Amino acid sequence: MKKVFLFIASAVLVASACNGPVSPQDRLTANDQKINELIAQMTLEEKVNMLHSKTNMSSAGVERLGIADMNYADGPFGIREEGQPHSFQSAGWTLDSATYFPTGSALAATWSEELAYKYGTGMGKEARLRGKDVILGPAVNIQRLPVGGRTYEYLSEDPILSAALALEYTKGVQDQGTAVCIKHFAVNNQETNRGSVDAQLDERTLREIYLKPFERAVIEGGAMSVMPAYNKVNGDYCSENEHLLNEILRGEWGFKGFTVSDWGGTHSTMGAMLHGLNVQMTGDNYLGQPVIDSIATGALTEDLVDEKVRQILRVRMAIEAVPADVANTVQTSQPESQKIAREVAEKSIVLLKNEGILPIKSGVKKIAVIGQNAVLKTQSGGMGAGVKALYEVTPLQARRRRRGSKLCPRVQDHRVPLGTGTRSAGSAGSPFQR
């Protein structure tokens, strides 16, 4: 056995020496021969069935060939609770409470690549416990507008910092056997008309600012899937943007995985098929029967369908499917992940200047706690980003727990009435965006 192992290792080294080092993306092509054999056994209908949603959070495999469905998990800072098969309504499970990790902006405030990697490992492990193959994250767009519906998920306003953290998050997740779906590609930065706005920018600005986090995650991190954004970039929807998806992502960056539209973010059959989209989420009105009809008329070719299926199967074969009788048998939130979440939260706290006021001294008699942020619970996030956490402690609750201590002998509660405005910043966006 020892001699066989050494022979195989030597063969790998010789191959590497001849062909150059294998990139993180090139690793996805390791099973291409087997994939081609599978595709040859599939009917056109089976192949097209893989190009759109099966349920609200899955796309189909081919059961008769042993190809498992692809199961997706929201979101970038915690594995979202299980929903009904064809809606986002809660399934009412008891084991799907996940760790509520600090949001992307908090992770960025740590300035720690090491913590970004740990963060990813925690997310990846909890996704596996839930039987999920792909995490719809990290969300790495540049924080340009404070009122953007997903700004709190994104990492920072700095492309270099965001790129460094996106890379390590990606590595952390995928080292646990879960794929990332890095999003929202690209220039998804504003709330107003987010689903239709046309972001106009020159090439240098696009590459130096908005694409940097995606670039490192794909090229160095080997991100296995990418989610095109809702918006247009320079005239074309991101889900059918030739420059973004084919020229840059696949052509320049060597991306070998698959792209999946944001929920409701597919806009046409021909545009999506010809310009870089693999999977429509959700529905099949574009990448279902219309694809078959277009092949019959000669507008599309079956070879194009084969290539899209090949890219999906590369990820499917790289990510081991979790058997149904193994998934969801223990609580999603685990102590190890909870520890990572707390470490990130602690390191994210930034104190610009402290001249002895903190920690609060024993002589302080009253503390004013002001504003909604003292009492609001944020785990539900916005649409597509919420977590059903085991617990959440608000700042006011934390201070009350210290009421009898020497550090804080008395807490004076001056809460601002909540009224009806209790939605989080993220919930202002589209009810479909992941």
C-alpha positions in Angstrom: 0.0 0.0 0.0 2.8 2.3 0.8 4.4 1.8 -2.6 1.1 2.5 -4.4 0.6 5.7 -2.5 4.1 6.9 -3.4 3.5 6.1 -7.0 0.3 8.1 -7.1 1.9 11.0 -5.3 4.8 10.9 -7.8 2.4 10.9 -10.7 0.6 13.9 -9.3 3.9 15.8 -8.9 4.9 14.9 -12.5 1.6 16.1 -13.8 1.9 19.3 -11.9 5.4 19.9 -13.1 4.3 19.4 -16.7 1.1 21.3 -16.6 1.8 23.9 -14.0 0.1 24.3 -10.6 -3.6 23.6 -10.4 -5.6 26.7 -9.6 -8.5 26.7 -7.1 -10.9 26.9 -10.1 -9.2 24.2 -12.1 -9.8 21.8 -9.3 -13.5 21.8 -10.3 -12.6 20.2 -13.6 -11.2 17.0 -12.0 -14.3 15.0 -12.6 -15.1 16.3 -16.1 -14.7 12.8 -17.8 -17.2 11.3 -15.4 -19.5 14.3 -15.8 -19.4 13.9 -19.6 -20.4 10.3 -19.3 -23.3 11.3 -17.1 -24.4 14.0 -19.5 -24.4 11.5 -22.4 -26.9 9.4 -20.4 -29.3 12.3 -19.7 -32.3 13.3 -21.8 -32.7 16.9 -22.9 -35.6 17.2 -20.5 -33.5 16.0 -17.6 -30.7 18.4 -18.5 -33.0 21.4 -18.8 -34.7 20.5 -15.5 -31.3 21.3 -13.8 -31.4 24.8 -15.1 -34.2 26.1 -12.9 -35.6 25.7 -9.4 -37.2 22.6 -8.0 -38.3 24.1 -4.8 -37.9 27.5 -3.3 -34.4 26.7 -2.1 -33.3 23.9 -4.4 -32.6 23.0 -8.0 -33.0 19.5 -9.4 -30.6 16.6 -9.9 -31.3 13.4 -11.8 -32.4 10.8 -9.3 -32.1 7.8 -11.7 -28.4 8.6 -12.3 -27.6 9.2 -8.6 -27.3 13.0 -9.1 -28.6 14.7 -5.9 -30.5 18.0 -5.9 -28.6 21.2 -5.1 -29.8 22.6 -1.8 -29.3 26.3 -1.1 -29.0 28.1 2.3 -29.6 31.7 3.2 -27.8 33.8 4.1 -24.4 35.4 4.5 -24.4 35.6 8.3 -26.3 32.6 9.5 -28.1 29.5 8.1 -31.7 30.7 7.7 -34.5 28.6 9.2 -36.2 26.0 7.1 -39.1 27.2 5.0 -42.0 25.6 3.2 -41.1 23.9 -0.1 -42.5 26.7 -2.3 -42.5 29.7 -0.1 -40.5 31.5 2.6 -43.1 30.6 5.3 -41.5 28.9 8.3 -41.6 25.1 8.2 -42.0 25.1 12.0 -38.9 23.0 12.7 -37.2 22.9 16.1 -33.6 21.9 15.2 -33.1 24.7 12.6 -32.1 27.5 15.0 -28.7 28.6 13.8 -25.8 30.7 15.1 -26.5 34.4 14.5 -23.1 35.6 13.3 -22.3 39.3 13.4 -23.1 40.9 10.0 -20.6 41.7 7.3 -20.0 45.2 8.5 -19.1 43.9 11.9 -16.7 41.3 10.5 -15.0 44.1 8.5 -14.6 46.2 11.6 -12.3 43.4 13.0 -9.8 43.9 10.2 -9.0 40.2 10.7 -8.5 37.8 7.9 -8.1 35.0 10.5 -11.5 35.8 11.9 -13.0 35.9 8.4 -11.7 32.4 7.9 -13.1 31.2 11.2 -16.4 32.8 10.4 -16.5 30.9 7.2 -15.8 27.6 8.9 -18.6 28.1 11.3 -21.0 28.9 8.5 -19.8 25.9 6.4 -20.2 23.5 9.3 -23.7 24.6 10.2 -24.8 24.4 6.5 -23.6 20.8 6.5 -25.7 20.0 9.6 -28.7 21.3 7.7 -28.0 19.3 4.5 -27.2 22.4 2.5 -24.8 22.3 -0.4 -24.5 26.0 -1.2 -24.5 29.1 1.1 -25.9 32.2 -0.6 -23.0 34.3 0.6 -20.7 36.0 1.2 -22.3 39.3 0.2 -19.3 41.4 -0.8 -20.6 44.5 -2.6 -19.1 47.8 -1.7 -20.9 49.8 1.0 -21.6 53.0 -0.9 -25.0 54.1 0.5 -25.8 53.8 4.2 -29.5 53.3 3.4 -28.9 50.4 0.9 -31.2 47.5 1.9 -28.3 45.0 2.1 -25.5 47.4 3.2 -25.3 45.9 6.6 -24.5 42.5 5.1 -21.7 43.8 2.9 -18.2 44.0 4.3 -17.0 47.6 3.9 -16.6 50.6 1.7 -13.0 49.6 1.0 -12.3 47.2 -1.9 -9.0 46.0 -0.6 -10.3 45.1 2.9 -13.5 43.6 1.5 -11.5 41.5 -1.0 -9.2 40.2 1.8 -12.1 39.2 4.0 -14.2 37.7 1.1 -11.3 35.5 0.2 -10.9 34.1 3.7 -14.6 33.7 4.3 -14.8 31.7 1.0 -11.9 29.5 2.0 -13.4 28.9 5.4 -16.8 27.8 4.1 -15.4 25.6 1.3 -12.9 23.9 3.5 -15.9 22.5 5.4 -17.3 20.9 2.2 -19.9 23.6 1.5 -19.9 25.8 -1.6 -20.2 29.5 -1.4 -22.3 31.6 -3.8 -20.6 34.9 -3.8 -23.0 37.8 -4.4 -24.4 40.2 -5.7 -22.4 40.3 -8.9 -22.0 43.3 -9.4 -22.4 47.0 -8.4 -25.5 46.2 -6.3 -25.3 49.2 -3.9 -28.6 51.1 -3.7 -32.1 50.5 -2.5 -34.1 52.7 -4.9 -35.1 50.7 -7.9 -32.6 48.0 -6.9 -34.3 45.5 -9.3 -34.1 47.6 -12.4 -31.6 50.4 -11.9 -28.8 50.7 -14.5 -25.4 51.2 -12.8 -23.3 53.2 -15.3 -19.6 53.3 -14.7 -16.3 53.2 -16.5 -14.1 50.1 -16.7 -11.4 51.3 -14.4 -13.9 52.1 -11.6 -15.7 48.8 -12.1 -12.5 46.8 -11.8 -10.6 48.7 -9.1 -13.5 49.2 -6.7 -16.6 47.0 -7.4 -15.1 43.8 -8.7 -12.1 43.4 -6.4 -13.8 41.3 -3.7 -15.4 39.0 -6.3 -12.1 38.7 -8.1 -10.1 37.4 -5.2 -12.8 35.1 -4.0 -13.1 33.5 -7.4 -9.4 33.4 -8.5 -7.7 32.7 -5.1 -10.5 31.3 -3.1 -12.0 29.1 -5.8 -15.6 30.3 -5.2 -17.8 27.6 -6.7 -20.9 29.6 -7.5 -21.7 33.2 -8.2 -25.1 35.1 -8.0 -25.6 37.8 -10.5 -27.3 40.9 -9.0 -30.8 42.2 -9.8 -29.7 45.5 -11.4 -28.2 46.3 -14.8 -24.6 47.3 -15.3 -24.0 49.5 -18.3 -27.2 48.6 -20.0 -27.6 44.9 -19.4 -29.1 43.0 -16.5 -26.4 41.2 -14.5 -28.1 37.8 -15.0 -27.5 38.2 -18.8 -24.5 40.5 -18.9 -21.9 39.2 -21.4 -19.1 41.5 -20.1 -19.6 40.4 -16.5 -20.4 36.8 -16.7 -18.7 35.5 -19.9 -15.8 38.0 -20.6 -14.6 38.7 -17.0 -15.9 35.9 -14.8 -15.3 32.9 -17.0 -12.9 34.4 -19.6 -10.5 36.4 -17.5 -10.9 34.9 -14.0 -11.2 31.3 -15.2 -14.4 30.6 -13.3 -15.4 26.9 -13.7 -18.5 26.7 -11.5 -22.1 27.8 -12.0 -24.1 31.0 -11.7 -27.6 31.2 -10.1 -29.9 34.1 -10.4 -31.2 36.1 -7.5 -34.7 35.1 -6.7 -36.8 36.6 -9.5 -33.7 38.0 -11.1 -33.9 36.2 -14.5 -35.3 38.3 -17.3 -35.2 36.3 -20.6 -34.5 32.9 -22.1 -32.1 33.9 -24.8 -30.3 36.5 -22.8 -29.7 34.2 -19.9 -28.7 31.2 -22.0 -26.3 33.0 -24.3 -24.8 35.4 -21.7 -23.7 33.3 -18.8 -26.6 32.2 -16.5 -26.8 28.5 -15.4 -29.8 28.4 -13.0 -33.0 30.4 -12.8 -34.3 30.9 -9.3 -37.2 30.6 -8.9 -39.6 29.2 -11.5 -39.0 27.8 -15.0 -40.7 30.3 -17.2 -37.3 31.2 -18.8 -35.0 28.3 -18.4 -37.6 25.5 -18.6 -39.8 24.6 -21.6 -38.7 27.7 -23.5 -35.2 26.3 -23.7 -36.5 23.1 -25.2 -38.6 25.0 -27.7 -35.7 27.2 -28.7 -33.5 24.1 -29.4 -36.3 22.7 -31.6 -36.3 25.9 -33.7 -32.5 26.1 -33.9 -32.3 29.3 -31.8 -30.3 27.4 -29.2 -28.2 24.2 -29.2 -28.2 21.2 -27.0 -24.4 21.6 -26.7 -25.0 24.9 -24.9 -27.3 23.1 -22.4 -24.7 20.4 -21.9 -22.0 23.0 -21.0 -24.3 24.6 -18.5 -25.1 21.3 -16.9 -21.4 20.4 -16.9 -20.7 23.5 -14.9 -23.4 22.7 -12.4 -22.2 19.1 -12.1 -18.7 20.2 -11.3 -19.9 21.7 -8.1 -22.3 18.9 -7.4 -19.5 16.4 -7.6 -17.1 18.6 -5.6 -19.7 18.9 -2.7 -20.8 15.7 -1.1 -24.5 15.5 -0.8 -25.7 15.0 2.8 -28.1 12.1 3.1 -31.7 13.0 4.2 -31.4 10.7 7.2 -28.2 12.5 8.4 -29.2 16.1 7.8 -31.2 18.0 10.5 -30.7 15.5 13.2 -29.0 17.9 15.6 -29.4 21.5 16.5 -27.9 23.7 13.8 -26.3 26.2 16.2 -23.3 24.6 17.8 -21.1 25.8 20.7 -18.0 26.0 18.5 -19.8 28.4 16.1 -21.3 30.4 18.9 -17.7 31.0 20.2 -16.6 32.2 16.8 -19.6 34.6 16.6 -18.8 36.0 20.0 -15.1 36.5 19.2 -16.0 38.4 16.0 -18.5 40.5 17.9 -15.9 41.4 20.6 -13.2 42.2 18.0 -15.6 44.3 16.0 -16.1 46.9 18.8 -14.1 50.0 17.9 -13.3 52.5 20.7 -11.8 55.6 19.1 -10.6 57.1 22.4 -11.0 56.1 26.0 -9.8 58.4 28.8 -11.0 56.4 31.7 -14.8 56.5 31.3 -15.0 52.8 30.2 -15.5 50.4 31.7 -18.2 52.2 33.7 -17.0 53.0 37.2 -18.8 52.1 40.3 -19.5 55.7 41.2 -21.9 56.1 38.2 -25.5 56.3 39.5 -27.6 56.6 36.3 -27.2 55.4 32.8 -29.4 56.7 30.0 -30.2 54.1 27.3 -31.6 56.0 24.3 -32.9 54.9 21.0 -34.5 51.9 19.3 -31.2 50.1 18.8 -31.2 49.5 22.5 -34.3 47.3 22.3 -34.6 46.0 18.8 -33.8 42.4 18.0 -32.0 42.1 14.7 -31.7 38.4 14.0 -34.6 38.4 11.5 -32.5 40.8 9.3 -34.2 41.7 6.1 -35.7 39.5 3.5 -33.2 36.8 2.6 -30.8 37.4 5.4 -32.5 36.4 8.6 -31.6 33.8 11.2 -33.7 31.9 13.7 -31.3 32.3 16.6 -31.4 30.3 19.8 -31.2 33.6 21.7 -30.4 37.3 21.2 -29.5 39.8 24.0 -30.3 43.5 23.3 -28.0 46.2 24.7 -30.7 47.2 27.3 -31.1 43.6 28.4 -27.4 43.3 28.9 -27.3 46.4 31.0 -30.2 45.3 33.1 -28.4 42.0 33.8 -25.6 44.0 35.3 -27.9 46.2 37.4 -26.9 44.7 40.7 -23.2 44.6 40.0 -20.7 47.1 41.2 -20.0 48.3 37.7 -23.6 49.4 37.1 -25.6 49.8 40.3 -28.6 51.3 38.5 -29.9 51.4 35.0 -32.4 54.2 34.1 -34.6 53.1 31.2 -35.4 55.9 28.8 -36.6 53.9 25.8 -37.9 55.5 22.7 -41.4 54.2 21.8 -41.2 51.8 18.9 -44.5 52.7 17.3 -45.0 50.8 14.1 -41.6 51.3 12.5 -40.0 48.1 13.6 -38.7 46.8 10.3 -34.9 46.4 10.1 -33.0 48.3 7.5 -32.7 45.2 5.3 -36.4 44.6 5.2 -37.0 47.6 3.1 -35.9 45.8 0.0 -37.5 43.4 -2.4 -39.3 40.4 -0.8 -37.5 38.1 -3.2 -33.8 39.1 -3.0 -31.6 36.6 -1.3 
